[in-house]
Amino acid sequence: MQSNHEGVLIDAIHAARGECEAIVINPGGLTHTSVVLRDALTGVSLPFAEVHISDVYAREEFRHHSYLHDVAAVRVIGRGVDGYRDAVRDLIAQL
């Protein structure tokens, strides 16, 4: 699913519990600001992949911090849209 609304994303994460084996998420700007997103992802006890299409480390300094980096099972950064495929592959390998 896709949404630009934090609450909708949180609801989808909670709904994944019992329905999914893992989560792939591109948290966009919420990467750097949302403790609530981190809490939801850790609270459902599902492995998740944090995906960023661009290389966040080649961008502004504030984008270098991620509230998810230390709890994500997989991080895929700067591989364009292929990063989604790579994230799924890496999560499957862990499962």
Beta strands, then each sheet from edge to edge (+ up, - down):
strand 1: 23-25
strand 2: 48-52
strand 3: 74-77
sheet 1: 1+ 2+ 3+
end
